Amino acid sequence: MKRYKHLLVPLDGSELAELALTDALDLAQMTGAELTLLQVIRPIEHVLAADTGHPIYIDQQFDSQKMLALGYLNSVCERIDCYDLPINRVVEMGSPADTIIDYANQHTVDVIIMATHGRSGLQRWVYGSVADKVLRGANVPILLVRAHPQQAEMV
């Protein structure tokens, strides 16, 4: 088996996305790889309450969302059995698929492990597929875990 050193697991906050963690932890344990949990925040485009005299600027909104995302990633680490593996928690802002690909390229990621949300047909066309975009655009191997709502309910 190839010796992986760095695995990337993008999470969007859903239970379905977290189903990829089981495979990621198993692979990390087998290879001794470092694991990075990545949550991507979509770009913030507007100053909130600009006309009230107490605006919340874009950088303040990002800081607030980043703290929430880090809290989520920390809670994920508390819930899973990490096998004493090194786990990084990272929050980035951008388009999810592009940010995942860019992160993998810039941080010497060996494998991206992510769940698909099981959308097909019209739903996939309307919502797009981050997994599909990453699959087509990444320069590293990708392990896609097919996730179904029924699996998330059993977790």
N, C-alpha and C positions, 0 to 999 in steps of 0.2 A: 504494500500500500504506500502511496505517495505520502511523504512527510509534509503535511500542511502546517504552516506557521501562523496564519492569520485568517480567521473566518469572519465574514460580515453577515449579520442578520438584521435586515430592515424590519422595523415594526411600526405599524400605523395606529396602535392603541386598541386594536380589535382582538378578540379571543381567537378569531380565525388566523390572524397573522402569527399569533403566539404558538400555533400548532407546529411551526417550523423549529421551535426551540428544542424539541425532543431530539430531532435528528442532528441539529447543530451541536447540542451538548454531547451526544454520543460520539460524533465525529471529532469534536475537540478533545474529549477524553481519550479516544483511541490514538490520536496523533500528538497530543500535548499542545495543541494550537491555542493561541490567544483568540478570544472571542470579542467582537465589537457589536454592540447593540446600537442601531442607528434609528433615530426617529427624525423624519423630515417635516418641517413646518412649512406650509405654503407661504409664499411671499405676502407681506402685509402691504396693502396699497393705499390705505386711507388713514388720516389722522382722525381719531374718534373724538366726538364732541368738540369739534374745532370752534363752533360758534357759542360755546357755553362759558368761555373764559377759563376753563380747566381742561384743556385738550390733553389727550393721551397720544403722544407722538409715536411714530412707527418704531423707534428704537426702544421705547418703554413697553410697547405692546410685544415686541420680540422678546425682550428680557422676561416679561411675565409669562409668555407662552413657553419660553425655554425652561423656566423654572418648573412649570407644570409638566413639561415633557421629561425633564430629568427626574422629577418625582415619580412619574410613571415608570421610567426605566429602572429606577432604584427599587420600586415595588415589585417589578418583574424579577429582579435579582433576588429579592427576599423570598419570593414564592417558589422559585425553582431550585432544584438541587444542583449547585454549580460545580460540584466535584472539586472544589478548591482551585478552579481554573481562573486565570487572569481574564477579567471581563471589563471592557471599556464601555462607557455609556456616552454616546455622542448625540448632540442635537444640531442639525444644520437647517438652514432656510433655503428653499428653492423648489423647483419642480421635482416631485418625488423620484421619478425614473432617472432624470438627468443627474440629480444630486447623488443618488445611489451609485451610478456609474462613475461619476467624478470622484467620489470618495474612494471607491475601489481602486481607481487608477492612481490616485495620489498617495495612498497608504499601503501599497504593496499587499493587497488582499489576494489570497490564494483561491478562495471560493466564496461565492455569495449564496446564502441559503435563505430562501424565502418561500412563503406560502402564497399560493394562488387563491383567490376568493371563490373559485368555482363558477364564475359568471360565464355565460355563453350567450350566443345570439344577440338579441337587441340590447340586453343589459350591458354586455361587453362593449358593444359598439357605442352606446351612449356614454358610459362611464370611462371607457378606455381600459387598458389593462397595464398597470405599472409593471407587473411581472413580464408581460409580453414585450414591453419597451426595453426593460432591462435585459431580457434574454437576447433581443436583437442588437442591443448596443454595447453590451459589456465585452471586455477583452479577457475576462477570466471565466473559468467554469462556473456554472450555476446549478444548484440543486433546488428544484422546485418541488415543494410539498403540496399536494393537492388537498385543499381544505374544504370541508363541507360544514354547513351550520350544525348538522347533527353531531359532528365530532366535537365542536366547541362546547355544546351542551353537556357532553359526557365528561369534560375536563373539570 
